């Protein structure tokens, strides 16, 4: 990893990038195998790195300073995350890992003082784990308004019934943020106003973890199928006002899509670095891989994919920091960046042959993650439709699209 100051950035952002790079390159990447192996040595390393990150003032870059975070805007996060994500361990060791980070942001914005004390603070301190329970097996994932899980008010409790799938971090979570329909179809208001997010402890009677959903053939993971059968929680466990769940989900997922793209860029960068270095070392058919025109094409195409992804994501981050309308840009990077990441990693895998599909490099895991992102937080097709609708609306209003803002 070679990171230099960017002349157009502030001294503060450059300093954050350089200090982040130092920890990732010298403390995390060389120790990845040891940390993944688990055990006492792994725990000791994790603790030491956590302490170093906090000492450097780099902990929880997504959170406000009043909660021990860095209070970074989207642009600062974009430049920081592309360094953090060089290692799959980077985000967790810097105190920002989905779905906890998304739940933290929602609790900061929508949580009551009591909810923050009971759920947010322990979550920030890594004394608790959380999950997000929204997707359902029998409802279209591309249309959250079709959700069937209900929460009915009885006395001073919500009674929740429903069936969820792909509940993130569900296996380890102490509590889940569950998307529920709290209004009848006959009630006034649109579908968006009938949803509420409710905090549900995972030890609640009636909550059943049916199974860990196998992902890419891997079993025993943290994405869970969960059934809620007359699960009762206090009314005060509702996050925000009744009916605010859809907006809370959009707040969460909109930012989450940008964070995912930032992380994807960091992983693409590392995959590129691994590929180019390998091409300068590997001898094949009378010469180094780097001398083959196919490989030179791989290098050039990957450079273009990474740089285009970076600039699109940085532009989107600038708009979000200025609180502009970033809907088109969020959808654009959500479609483009994971697809570009898949292409970059696919080329790196091809160059490495058997090593590329093995666990001897991080490439196989990156490939699976990028392909999954084309479904997570809204499938590509939904985002393409949104982009087209927003642009067409401008033209129907007698305007044109301004790419400069």
Secondary structure as a PSIPRED ss2 file (coil, helix, strand):
# PSIPRED VFORMAT (PSIPRED V4.0)

   1 X C   1.000  0.000  0.000
   2 X C   1.000  0.000  0.000
   3 X C   1.000  0.000  0.000
   4 X C   1.000  0.000  0.000
   5 X C   1.000  0.000  0.000
   6 X C   1.000  0.000  0.000
   7 X C   1.000  0.000  0.000
   8 X C   1.000  0.000  0.000
   9 X C   1.000  0.000  0.000
  10 X C   1.000  0.000  0.000
  11 X H   0.000  1.000  0.000
  12 X H   0.000  1.000  0.000
  13 X H   0.000  1.000  0.000
  14 X H   0.000  1.000  0.000
  15 X H   0.000  1.000  0.000
  16 X H   0.000  1.000  0.000
  17 X H   0.000  1.000  0.000
  18 X H   0.000  1.000  0.000
  19 X H   0.000  1.000  0.000
  20 X H   0.000  1.000  0.000
  21 X H   0.000  1.000  0.000
  22 X H   0.000  1.000  0.000
  23 X H   0.000  1.000  0.000
  24 X H   0.000  1.000  0.000
  25 X H   0.000  1.000  0.000
  26 X H   0.000  1.000  0.000
  27 X H   0.000  1.000  0.000
  28 X H   0.000  1.000  0.000
  29 X H   0.000  1.000  0.000
  30 X H   0.000  1.000  0.000
  31 X H   0.000  1.000  0.000
  32 X H   0.000  1.000  0.000
  33 X H   0.000  1.000  0.000
  34 X H   0.000  1.000  0.000
  35 X H   0.000  1.000  0.000
  36 X H   0.000  1.000  0.000
  37 X H   0.000  1.000  0.000
  38 X C   1.000  0.000  0.000
  39 X H   0.000  1.000  0.000
  40 X H   0.000  1.000  0.000
  41 X H   0.000  1.000  0.000
  42 X H   0.000  1.000  0.000
  43 X H   0.000  1.000  0.000
  44 X H   0.000  1.000  0.000
  45 X H   0.000  1.000  0.000
  46 X H   0.000  1.000  0.000
  47 X H   0.000  1.000  0.000
  48 X H   0.000  1.000  0.000
  49 X H   0.000  1.000  0.000
  50 X H   0.000  1.000  0.000
  51 X H   0.000  1.000  0.000
  52 X H   0.000  1.000  0.000
  53 X H   0.000  1.000  0.000
  54 X H   0.000  1.000  0.000
  55 X H   0.000  1.000  0.000
  56 X C   1.000  0.000  0.000
  57 X C   1.000  0.000  0.000
  58 X C   1.000  0.000  0.000
  59 X C   1.000  0.000  0.000
  60 X C   1.000  0.000  0.000
  61 X C   1.000  0.000  0.000
  62 X C   1.000  0.000  0.000
  63 X C   1.000  0.000  0.000
  64 X C   1.000  0.000  0.000
  65 X H   0.000  1.000  0.000
  66 X H   0.000  1.000  0.000
  67 X H   0.000  1.000  0.000
  68 X C   1.000  0.000  0.000
  69 X C   1.000  0.000  0.000
  70 X C   1.000  0.000  0.000
  71 X C   1.000  0.000  0.000
  72 X C   1.000  0.000  0.000
  73 X C   1.000  0.000  0.000
  74 X H   0.000  1.000  0.000
  75 X H   0.000  1.000  0.000
  76 X H   0.000  1.000  0.000
  77 X H   0.000  1.000  0.000
  78 X H   0.000  1.000  0.000
  79 X H   0.000  1.000  0.000
  80 X H   0.000  1.000  0.000
  81 X H   0.000  1.000  0.000
  82 X H   0.000  1.000  0.000
  83 X H   0.000  1.000  0.000
  84 X H   0.000  1.000  0.000
  85 X C   1.000  0.000  0.000
  86 X C   1.000  0.000  0.000
  87 X C   1.000  0.000  0.000
  88 X C   1.000  0.000  0.000
  89 X C   1.000  0.000  0.000
  90 X H   0.000  1.000  0.000
  91 X H   0.000  1.000  0.000
  92 X H   0.000  1.000  0.000
  93 X H   0.000  1.000  0.000
  94 X C   1.000  0.000  0.000
  95 X C   1.000  0.000  0.000
  96 X C   1.000  0.000  0.000
  97 X C   1.000  0.000  0.000
  98 X C   1.000  0.000  0.000
  99 X C   1.000  0.000  0.000
 100 X H   0.000  1.000  0.000
 101 X H   0.000  1.000  0.000
 102 X H   0.000  1.000  0.000
 103 X H   0.000  1.000  0.000
 104 X H   0.000  1.000  0.000
 105 X H   0.000  1.000  0.000
 106 X H   0.000  1.000  0.000
 107 X H   0.000  1.000  0.000
 108 X H   0.000  1.000  0.000
 109 X H   0.000  1.000  0.000
 110 X H   0.000  1.000  0.000
 111 X C   1.000  0.000  0.000
 112 X C   1.000  0.000  0.000
 113 X H   0.000  1.000  0.000
 114 X H   0.000  1.000  0.000
 115 X H   0.000  1.000  0.000
 116 X H   0.000  1.000  0.000
 117 X H   0.000  1.000  0.000
 118 X H   0.000  1.000  0.000
 119 X H   0.000  1.000  0.000
 120 X H   0.000  1.000  0.000
 121 X H   0.000  1.000  0.000
 122 X H   0.000  1.000  0.000
 123 X H   0.000  1.000  0.000
 124 X H   0.000  1.000  0.000
 125 X C   1.000  0.000  0.000
 126 X C   1.000  0.000  0.000
 127 X C   1.000  0.000  0.000
 128 X C   1.000  0.000  0.000
 129 X C   1.000  0.000  0.000
 130 X E   0.000  0.000  1.000
 131 X E   0.000  0.000  1.000
 132 X E   0.000  0.000  1.000
 133 X E   0.000  0.000  1.000
 134 X C   1.000  0.000  0.000
 135 X C   1.000  0.000  0.000
 136 X C   1.000  0.000  0.000
 137 X C   1.000  0.000  0.000
 138 X C   1.000  0.000  0.000
 139 X C   1.000  0.000  0.000
 140 X C   1.000  0.000  0.000
 141 X C   1.000  0.000  0.000
 142 X C   1.000  0.000  0.000
 143 X C   1.000  0.000  0.000
 144 X H   0.000  1.000  0.000
 145 X H   0.000  1.000  0.000
 146 X H   0.000  1.000  0.000
 147 X C   1.000  0.000  0.000
 148 X C   1.000  0.000  0.000
 149 X C   1.000  0.000  0.000
 150 X E   0.000  0.000  1.000
 151 X E   0.000  0.000  1.000
 152 X E   0.000  0.000  1.000
 153 X E   0.000  0.000  1.000
 154 X E   0.000  0.000  1.000
 155 X C   1.000  0.000  0.000
 156 X C   1.000  0.000  0.000
 157 X E   0.000  0.000  1.000
 158 X E   0.000  0.000  1.000
 159 X E   0.000  0.000  1.000
 160 X E   0.000  0.000  1.000
 161 X E   0.000  0.000  1.000
 162 X E   0.000  0.000  1.000
 163 X E   0.000  0.000  1.000
 164 X E   0.000  0.000  1.000
 165 X E   0.000  0.000  1.000
 166 X E   0.000  0.000  1.000
 167 X E   0.000  0.000  1.000
 168 X E   0.000  0.000  1.000
 169 X C   1.000  0.000  0.000
 170 X C   1.000  0.000  0.000
 171 X C   1.000  0.000  0.000
 172 X C   1.000  0.000  0.000
 173 X C   1.000  0.000  0.000
 174 X C   1.000  0.000  0.000
 175 X E   0.000  0.000  1.000
 176 X E   0.000  0.000  1.000
 177 X E   0.000  0.000  1.000
 178 X E   0.000  0.000  1.000
 179 X E   0.000  0.000  1.000
 180 X E   0.000  0.000  1.000
 181 X E   0.000  0.000  1.000
 182 X C   1.000  0.000  0.000
 183 X C   1.000  0.000  0.000
 184 X C   1.000  0.000  0.000
 185 X C   1.000  0.000  0.000
 186 X C   1.000  0.000  0.000
 187 X C   1.000  0.000  0.000
 188 X C   1.000  0.000  0.000
 189 X C   1.000  0.000  0.000
 190 X C   1.000  0.000  0.000
 191 X H   0.000  1.000  0.000
 192 X H   0.000  1.000  0.000
 193 X H   0.000  1.000  0.000
 194 X H   0.000  1.000  0.000
 195 X E   0.000  0.000  1.000
 196 X E   0.000  0.000  1.000
 197 X E   0.000  0.000  1.000
 198 X E   0.000  0.000  1.000
 199 X E   0.000  0.000  1.000
 200 X E   0.000  0.000  1.000
 201 X E   0.000  0.000  1.000
 202 X C   1.000  0.000  0.000
 203 X C   1.000  0.000  0.000
 204 X C   1.000  0.000  0.000
 205 X C   1.000  0.000  0.000
 206 X C   1.000  0.000  0.000
 207 X E   0.000  0.000  1.000
 208 X E   0.000  0.000  1.000
 209 X E   0.000  0.000  1.000
 210 X E   0.000  0.000  1.000
 211 X E   0.000  0.000  1.000
 212 X E   0.000  0.000  1.000
 213 X C   1.000  0.000  0.000
 214 X C   1.000  0.000  0.000
 215 X E   0.000  0.000  1.000
 216 X C   1.000  0.000  0.000
 217 X C   1.000  0.000  0.000
 218 X E   0.000  0.000  1.000
 219 X C   1.000  0.000  0.000
 220 X C   1.000  0.000  0.000
 221 X C   1.000  0.000  0.000
 222 X C   1.000  0.000  0.000
 223 X C   1.000  0.000  0.000
 224 X E   0.000  0.000  1.000
 225 X E   0.000  0.000  1.000
 226 X E   0.000  0.000  1.000
 227 X E   0.000  0.000  1.000
 228 X E   0.000  0.000  1.000
 229 X E   0.000  0.000  1.000
 230 X E   0.000  0.000  1.000
 231 X E   0.000  0.000  1.000
 232 X E   0.000  0.000  1.000
 233 X E   0.000  0.000  1.000
 234 X E   0.000  0.000  1.000
 235 X H   0.000  1.000  0.000
 236 X H   0.000  1.000  0.000
 237 X H   0.000  1.000  0.000
 238 X E   0.000  0.000  1.000
 239 X E   0.000  0.000  1.000
 240 X C   1.000  0.000  0.000
 241 X C   1.000  0.000  0.000
 242 X C   1.000  0.000  0.000
 243 X C   1.000  0.000  0.000
 244 X C   1.000  0.000  0.000
 245 X H   0.000  1.000  0.000
 246 X H   0.000  1.000  0.000
 247 X H   0.000  1.000  0.000
 248 X H   0.000  1.000  0.000
 249 X H   0.000  1.000  0.000
 250 X H   0.000  1.000  0.000
 251 X H   0.000  1.000  0.000
 252 X H   0.000  1.000  0.000
 253 X H   0.000  1.000  0.000
 254 X H   0.000  1.000  0.000
 255 X H   0.000  1.000  0.000
 256 X H   0.000  1.000  0.000
 257 X H   0.000  1.000  0.000
 258 X H   0.000  1.000  0.000
 259 X H   0.000  1.000  0.000
 260 X H   0.000  1.000  0.000
 261 X H   0.000  1.000  0.000
 262 X H   0.000  1.000  0.000
 263 X H   0.000  1.000  0.000
 264 X H   0.000  1.000  0.000
 265 X H   0.000  1.000  0.000
 266 X H   0.000  1.000  0.000
 267 X H   0.000  1.000  0.000
 268 X H   0.000  1.000  0.000
 269 X H   0.000  1.000  0.000
 270 X H   0.000  1.000  0.000
 271 X H   0.000  1.000  0.000
 272 X H   0.000  1.000  0.000
 273 X H   0.000  1.000  0.000
 274 X H   0.000  1.000  0.000
 275 X H   0.000  1.000  0.000
 276 X H   0.000  1.000  0.000
 277 X H   0.000  1.000  0.000
 278 X H   0.000  1.000  0.000
 279 X H   0.000  1.000  0.000
 280 X H   0.000  1.000  0.000
 281 X H   0.000  1.000  0.000
 282 X C   1.000  0.000  0.000
 283 X E   0.000  0.000  1.000
 284 X E   0.000  0.000  1.000
 285 X C   1.000  0.000  0.000
 286 X C   1.000  0.000  0.000
 287 X E   0.000  0.000  1.000
 288 X E   0.000  0.000  1.000
 289 X H   0.000  1.000  0.000
 290 X H   0.000  1.000  0.000
 291 X H   0.000  1.000  0.000
 292 X C   1.000  0.000  0.000
 293 X H   0.000  1.000  0.000
 294 X H   0.000  1.000  0.000
 295 X H   0.000  1.000  0.000
 296 X H   0.000  1.000  0.000
 297 X H   0.000  1.000  0.000
 298 X H   0.000  1.000  0.000
 299 X H   0.000  1.000  0.000
 300 X H   0.000  1.000  0.000
 301 X H   0.000  1.000  0.000
 302 X H   0.000  1.000  0.000
 303 X H   0.000  1.000  0.000
 304 X H   0.000  1.000  0.000
 305 X H   0.000  1.000  0.000
 306 X H   0.000  1.000  0.000
 307 X H   0.000  1.000  0.000
 308 X H   0.000  1.000  0.000
 309 X H   0.000  1.000  0.000
 310 X H   0.000  1.000  0.000
 311 X H   0.000  1.000  0.000
 312 X H   0.000  1.000  0.000
 313 X H   0.000  1.000  0.000
 314 X H   0.000  1.000  0.000
 315 X H   0.000  1.000  0.000
 316 X H   0.000  1.000  0.000
 317 X H   0.000  1.000  0.000
 318 X H   0.000  1.000  0.000
 319 X H   0.000  1.000  0.000
 320 X H   0.000  1.000  0.000
 321 X H   0.000  1.000  0.000
 322 X C   1.000  0.000  0.000
 323 X C   1.000  0.000  0.000
 324 X C   1.000  0.000  0.000
 325 X C   1.000  0.000  0.000
 326 X C   1.000  0.000  0.000
 327 X H   0.000  1.000  0.000
 328 X H   0.000  1.000  0.000
 329 X H   0.000  1.000  0.000
 330 X H   0.000  1.000  0.000
 331 X H   0.000  1.000  0.000
 332 X H   0.000  1.000  0.000
 333 X H   0.000  1.000  0.000
 334 X H   0.000  1.000  0.000
 335 X H   0.000  1.000  0.000
 336 X H   0.000  1.000  0.000
 337 X H   0.000  1.000  0.000
 338 X H   0.000  1.000  0.000
 339 X H   0.000  1.000  0.000
 340 X H   0.000  1.000  0.000
 341 X H   0.000  1.000  0.000
 342 X H   0.000  1.000  0.000
 343 X H   0.000  1.000  0.000
 344 X H   0.000  1.000  0.000
 345 X H   0.000  1.000  0.000
 346 X H   0.000  1.000  0.000
 347 X H   0.000  1.000  0.000
 348 X H   0.000  1.000  0.000
 349 X H   0.000  1.000  0.000
 350 X H   0.000  1.000  0.000
 351 X H   0.000  1.000  0.000
 352 X H   0.000  1.000  0.000
 353 X C   1.000  0.000  0.000
 354 X H   0.000  1.000  0.000
 355 X H   0.000  1.000  0.000
 356 X H   0.000  1.000  0.000
 357 X H   0.000  1.000  0.000
 358 X C   1.000  0.000  0.000
 359 X C   1.000  0.000  0.000
 360 X C   1.000  0.000  0.000
 361 X C   1.000  0.000  0.000
 362 X C   1.000  0.000  0.000
 363 X H   0.000  1.000  0.000
 364 X H   0.000  1.000  0.000
 365 X H   0.000  1.000  0.000
 366 X H   0.000  1.000  0.000
 367 X H   0.000  1.000  0.000
 368 X H   0.000  1.000  0.000
 369 X H   0.000  1.000  0.000
 370 X H   0.000  1.000  0.000
 371 X H   0.000  1.000  0.000
 372 X H   0.000  1.000  0.000
 373 X H   0.000  1.000  0.000
 374 X C   1.000  0.000  0.000
 375 X C   1.000  0.000  0.000
 376 X C   1.000  0.000  0.000
 377 X C   1.000  0.000  0.000
 378 X C   1.000  0.000  0.000
 379 X C   1.000  0.000  0.000
 380 X H   0.000  1.000  0.000
 381 X H   0.000  1.000  0.000
 382 X H   0.000  1.000  0.000
 383 X H   0.000  1.000  0.000
 384 X H   0.000  1.000  0.000
 385 X H   0.000  1.000  0.000
 386 X H   0.000  1.000  0.000
 387 X H   0.000  1.000  0.000
 388 X H   0.000  1.000  0.000
 389 X H   0.000  1.000  0.000
 390 X H   0.000  1.000  0.000
 391 X H   0.000  1.000  0.000
 392 X H   0.000  1.000  0.000
 393 X H   0.000  1.000  0.000
 394 X H   0.000  1.000  0.000
 395 X H   0.000  1.000  0.000
 396 X H   0.000  1.000  0.000
 397 X C   1.000  0.000  0.000
 398 X C   1.000  0.000  0.000
 399 X C   1.000  0.000  0.000
 400 X C   1.000  0.000  0.000
 401 X C   1.000  0.000  0.000
 402 X C   1.000  0.000  0.000
 403 X C   1.000  0.000  0.000
 404 X C   1.000  0.000  0.000
 405 X C   1.000  0.000  0.000
